[in-house]
Amino acid sequence: MIESLPGSEQHRCGFSPGWSVRAYADTLDLALFEAAFCFSCHEVRMHGTAVPPALATQFFDAGAPRAHALLTLLREAAP
């Protein structure tokens, strides 16, 4: 779902991510990646051993149906 988010232009809000996703290898040592999402400025910042530098900062359309679906999943997963 994350990979299929449509791109967008950067919006200015100061990047205040409210949600993040981490992925681990089977060993659960270091995270392969963490993606932190800011639905205000449409930015996702990624870091981790599996993230090439060119993909570290990306922009997504926070108003797209896929983004709404992702936000719904993130809200449902929060305690």
Order of alpha helices (4+ residues) and beta strands (2+ residues): beta-beta-beta-beta-alpha
